Each structure stands twice: as structure tokens, then as C-alpha cells.
Amino acid sequence: MQCPRCEGSGICIECQGRGISECPFCKGLGSNTNALASGVIVETKCSRCAGEGFISCPENCDICRGKGIFEPKEDFIQKRDNNLTEVIFKPFVPKVTYTILILIVLATALSGVLSDRKGNLFYLLGFFYAPYIEQGQIWRFITAMFLHGNLLHLLSNVYCLFILSPMIEHVAGWKRFLTLYFLSGIAGFVLSMIFVPQHPTVGASGALFGIMTSYLGLQLRNGIFEKHVVHQLLFWFFINLFLGFSMPMINVWAHIGGALAGFVYAYFMKLEK
């Protein structure tokens, strides 16, 4: 007569004969990652699987007794898991963030704006202008993100990127962060083409606004940041958005486009397990 529990396979139906199963608490990661307000990423070792990521089929398993194969059911004394939670601080260097910042400083310096020579060829070939895009100069979607109009513009964007980007790069991974940066920047320029096509534009502000709203997108979907961190970012987001509307020289549509793209991309972003 065929065994009704293993259907004749002789394999444990709980662990499929492996003797182990993926930990339901950490999903096989062995740890959970959380972002603190201080900018530190804390990796907490899973107390259920002791950081192994898998749970051995226990000796009190009523099917296989931890061996992975079916055996007759017997009663065993339940054992309590007393593993302690261990906190591990891992150093992280945001290499992509630093590379972007270096490129921004170099590109702006080469453009001549810091020495009041904004008419140089490097600048003229790099800034964003909708009529030039329509002529096929699509490289301006990228180059304009690294150029800035003056020293104040450069310093403000570099400082904000330095503060906000490392956390997103760490949580999302460098590939997703790089995608977020360029997607937000390009989206800002696209919206500029629609609403202010005659407005020449330079700067990483669109990408910066996308990074700001990515915190909210990640929080709504994954809940990995402390709430007051997101609240502070939203406050500064609306302050900067208001300033953009109040100053005619600022291309506020680039900010709005970047913010929308950053939020949507982050919300649907699938973090690595």
C-alpha cells in the first residue's frame, strides 16, 4: 500500500528530502537589513536560523526526524530555539556616488563656468536645450546632468548628493542606484521639453529630486527607514520645490520630472533578497 504522506517516494514532504528548508523569517538571507537615521546600515542576524538562512528539519519533525526521508510518526519533546540576535555593522563605501560627484566637479570645471568663461566648447556641447535635442543631439540628456551654472549651483547639488545618495546606493545596490540617478535626471529633462522647451538647462537637480523621493517610494513598499528620516526629507523636498517655483531662473519642471520618476522607480524596485 502506498504511503499517503510521501506518496511512495520515501521523501519528507516538509523539506523535500533535503533535510533543510528556507528560513521563513529571513527568506534565506540569514539576516535582515535596516537603515538608521545616522546613515548606518544595520544587519541583524536572524535569530530563527542563527544566520544560516536555512532551518534544519528538526529532530522533532513528525515526518522525517531531521533526516529528510519519511519515517513513522513518533512523539518527541519540543525544543525551544534560544538563539540570540546578533547585530553586525558592515562598512560600506558608496563608490558610484563618489564617482558621480567627481565627474560632476570635473565636468563643471572643464565647462569654464567657475572661471566666468561659460562660452567654451565643452559647455556649449553639453548643456540641455530642447531644440538641439530635436536635431538629434540626444547626448545632452546625459552631459547636462554633470554641468552646473555656477559655483553655488555646483556646491549645493554636490552636498545634497553626498548626503542622500550613499544610503540609497547601499540599500538598492549600485546598479539600481545608477539607474535611479539617470532615469530621474532624464525624466526631468523630458518634462522640461514639454513645458519649457526654450529653457536651457544644466545640473543634477532632476536626479537629486529623484533620489529624495526614492526614500518615500522605498519606505512605502519596504518600510526600511525610520519614519522621521522620511518626514525630514519630505519637508526639504517641498521647501526646495517651493523655492523652484519662486525663482524664475530655476527649471522647476526638471525637479518635478525627476521626483516623479524617482518615486515610481523606487516604489516598484525589487530589492535583492
C-alpha positions in Angstrom: 0.0 0.0 0.0 1.4 3.4 -1.0 2.2 5.7 1.9 -0.3 8.6 2.0 2.2 11.0 3.4 5.1 10.6 1.0 3.1 9.1 -1.8 5.6 6.3 -2.1 8.6 8.5 -2.7 10.0 7.9 0.8 10.9 11.7 0.8 9.9 14.0 3.6 7.0 16.2 2.3 8.2 19.1 4.5 11.7 19.5 3.3 11.6 17.5 0.0 14.4 15.3 1.2 17.0 18.0 1.7 16.7 17.9 5.5 16.6 21.7 5.5 14.1 24.4 4.4 14.4 28.1 3.7 14.0 30.2 6.8 10.6 31.8 6.7 11.7 34.8 8.7 14.8 36.0 6.7 13.8 34.3 3.4 17.1 32.6 3.1 19.2 35.7 3.7 20.3 34.8 7.2 19.8 38.4 8.2 17.6 41.4 8.0 18.8 44.9 6.8 17.6 48.1 8.3 18.7 51.7 7.7 19.1 54.0 10.7 18.8 57.8 10.8 22.6 58.1 11.4 23.2 56.7 7.9 24.4 53.4 9.3 23.2 50.2 7.7 22.5 47.6 10.4 22.4 43.9 9.5 20.6 41.9 12.2 21.4 38.2 12.2 18.2 36.1 12.0 17.5 34.6 15.4 15.5 31.8 14.0 18.1 30.3 11.7 21.2 31.7 13.5 22.2 33.4 10.3 22.4 30.3 8.3 19.4 31.2 6.1 18.0 27.7 6.3 16.4 25.7 9.1 17.3 22.1 9.5 14.3 19.8 9.6 14.3 19.3 13.4 14.6 16.0 15.2 11.0 16.5 16.4 9.8 16.6 12.8 6.8 14.3 12.8 7.7 13.1 9.3 11.4 12.6 8.9 13.1 13.3 12.3 15.5 15.7 10.6 16.9 13.1 8.1 14.9 14.3 5.1 13.2 10.9 4.5 9.9 9.7 5.7 9.7 7.8 8.9 6.8 6.7 11.1 5.4 9.4 13.3 6.7 9.5 16.9 6.3 12.0 19.7 9.4 14.0 20.6 10.0 16.7 23.2 9.7 20.1 21.7 12.9 22.1 21.9 12.9 25.9 22.1 15.2 27.9 19.9 17.2 30.2 22.2 19.5 31.8 19.6 20.3 35.4 20.4 20.1 38.2 17.9 23.5 39.5 16.8 24.0 42.9 15.3 26.7 43.3 12.7 27.9 46.7 11.4 29.3 46.4 7.9 31.5 49.2 6.4 30.2 50.5 3.1 31.9 52.7 0.5 29.5 54.3 -2.0 31.8 54.0 -4.9 29.2 55.0 -7.5 28.2 58.1 -5.6 31.8 59.2 -5.2 32.4 58.6 -8.9 29.4 60.7 -9.9 30.5 63.5 -7.6 34.0 63.5 -9.1 32.6 63.6 -12.6 30.3 66.5 -11.8 33.1 68.6 -10.3 35.4 67.8 -13.3 32.8 68.5 -15.9 31.7 71.7 -14.3 35.3 72.9 -14.0 36.0 72.0 -17.7 32.9 73.9 -18.8 34.5 77.1 -17.7 31.6 78.4 -15.6 33.8 78.5 -12.5 36.1 81.0 -14.2 33.4 83.0 -15.9 34.1 81.6 -19.4 30.8 79.8 -20.0 31.1 80.1 -23.7 33.7 77.4 -24.1 33.1 74.4 -26.5 32.7 71.9 -23.7 29.8 73.8 -22.2 28.2 74.6 -25.5 28.2 70.9 -26.5 26.9 69.7 -23.1 24.0 71.8 -21.8 20.4 70.7 -22.4 18.3 72.6 -24.9 15.1 71.1 -26.4 15.6 72.5 -30.0 19.1 70.8 -30.0 17.6 67.5 -28.9 15.1 67.7 -31.7 18.1 68.0 -34.1 19.4 64.6 -32.8 21.8 65.8 -30.1 20.5 63.3 -27.6 23.8 63.0 -25.7 22.7 66.3 -23.9 20.3 64.2 -21.8 23.4 62.8 -20.1 26.0 65.5 -20.3 23.8 68.2 -18.9 23.4 66.2 -15.7 27.1 66.8 -14.9 27.3 70.5 -15.8 26.3 73.3 -13.5 25.7 77.0 -14.0 27.8 78.5 -11.2 29.8 77.7 -8.0 26.7 77.9 -5.7 24.7 75.6 -8.0 27.6 73.1 -8.0 28.2 73.1 -4.3 24.5 72.8 -3.3 23.9 69.8 -5.6 27.2 68.1 -4.7 26.5 68.5 -1.0 22.9 67.1 -1.3 24.1 64.2 -3.4 26.9 63.4 -0.9 24.4 63.3 2.0 21.5 61.5 0.3 23.0 59.1 -2.3 25.1 56.7 -0.2 22.1 55.3 1.8 20.2 54.6 -1.4 23.2 53.1 -3.1 23.7 50.8 -0.1 20.1 49.7 0.2 19.3 49.4 -3.5 22.7 48.3 -4.8 24.9 50.2 -7.2 23.2 49.1 -10.4 19.7 50.2 -9.2 21.1 53.4 -7.8 22.8 54.2 -11.1 19.5 53.5 -12.9 17.7 55.7 -10.5 20.1 58.6 -11.0 20.0 58.6 -14.8 16.3 57.8 -15.0 15.4 60.7 -12.7 17.7 63.1 -14.5 16.5 62.2 -18.0 12.8 62.3 -16.8 13.4 65.9 -15.6 14.7 66.9 -19.0 11.8 65.2 -20.8 9.3 67.2 -18.7 11.3 70.3 -19.5 11.0 69.7 -23.2 7.2 69.6 -22.8 6.6 72.6 -20.6 9.7 74.9 -21.1 11.2 73.9 -24.4 13.1 77.2 -24.8 14.7 77.0 -21.3 18.4 75.9 -21.5 19.2 73.6 -18.5 22.2 72.2 -16.7 22.5 70.4 -13.4 21.9 67.2 -11.4 18.8 68.6 -9.7 16.4 66.3 -11.5 18.4 63.3 -10.4 18.7 64.7 -6.9 15.0 65.2 -6.6 14.5 61.6 -7.8 16.9 60.4 -5.1 14.9 62.4 -2.5 11.6 60.8 -3.5 13.1 57.4 -3.8 13.3 57.3 0.0 9.5 57.6 0.1 9.0 55.0 -2.6 11.2 52.5 -0.8 9.6 53.3 2.6 6.0 52.7 1.3 6.9 49.4 -0.3 9.6 48.0 2.1 9.5 50.1 5.3 13.2 50.0 5.8 13.8 53.6 7.0 13.0 55.3 10.3 9.9 57.4 9.8 11.3 60.7 10.9 14.1 60.4 8.3 11.4 60.2 5.5 9.5 63.1 7.2 12.5 65.3 7.2 13.3 64.5 3.5 9.7 65.3 2.5 10.0 68.6 4.4 13.1 69.6 2.5 11.6 68.3 -0.7 8.7 70.7 -0.5 10.9 73.6 0.6 13.1 73.1 -2.4 10.1 72.7 -4.7 8.6 75.9 -3.4 11.9 77.7 -4.0 12.0 76.4 -7.5 8.6 78.0 -8.3 9.6 81.3 -6.7 12.9 81.7 -8.6 12.4 82.2 -12.4 15.9 81.0 -13.3 15.3 77.6 -11.8 13.8 74.9 -14.1 11.2 73.6 -11.7 9.9 71.1 -14.3 13.2 69.3 -14.2 12.7 68.9 -10.5 9.1 67.6 -10.8 10.0 65.2 -13.6 12.9 63.8 -11.6 10.9 63.5 -8.4 8.1 61.6 -10.1 10.4 59.2 -11.9 12.5 58.6 -8.7 9.4 57.8 -6.6 7.8 55.4 -9.2 11.1 53.6 -9.8 11.8 53.2 -6.1 8.3 52.1 -5.3 8.4 49.2 -7.8 12.1 48.4 -7.2 12.6 44.8 -6.1 15.4 44.7 -3.5 17.7 41.7 -3.5 16.8 39.0 -1.1 
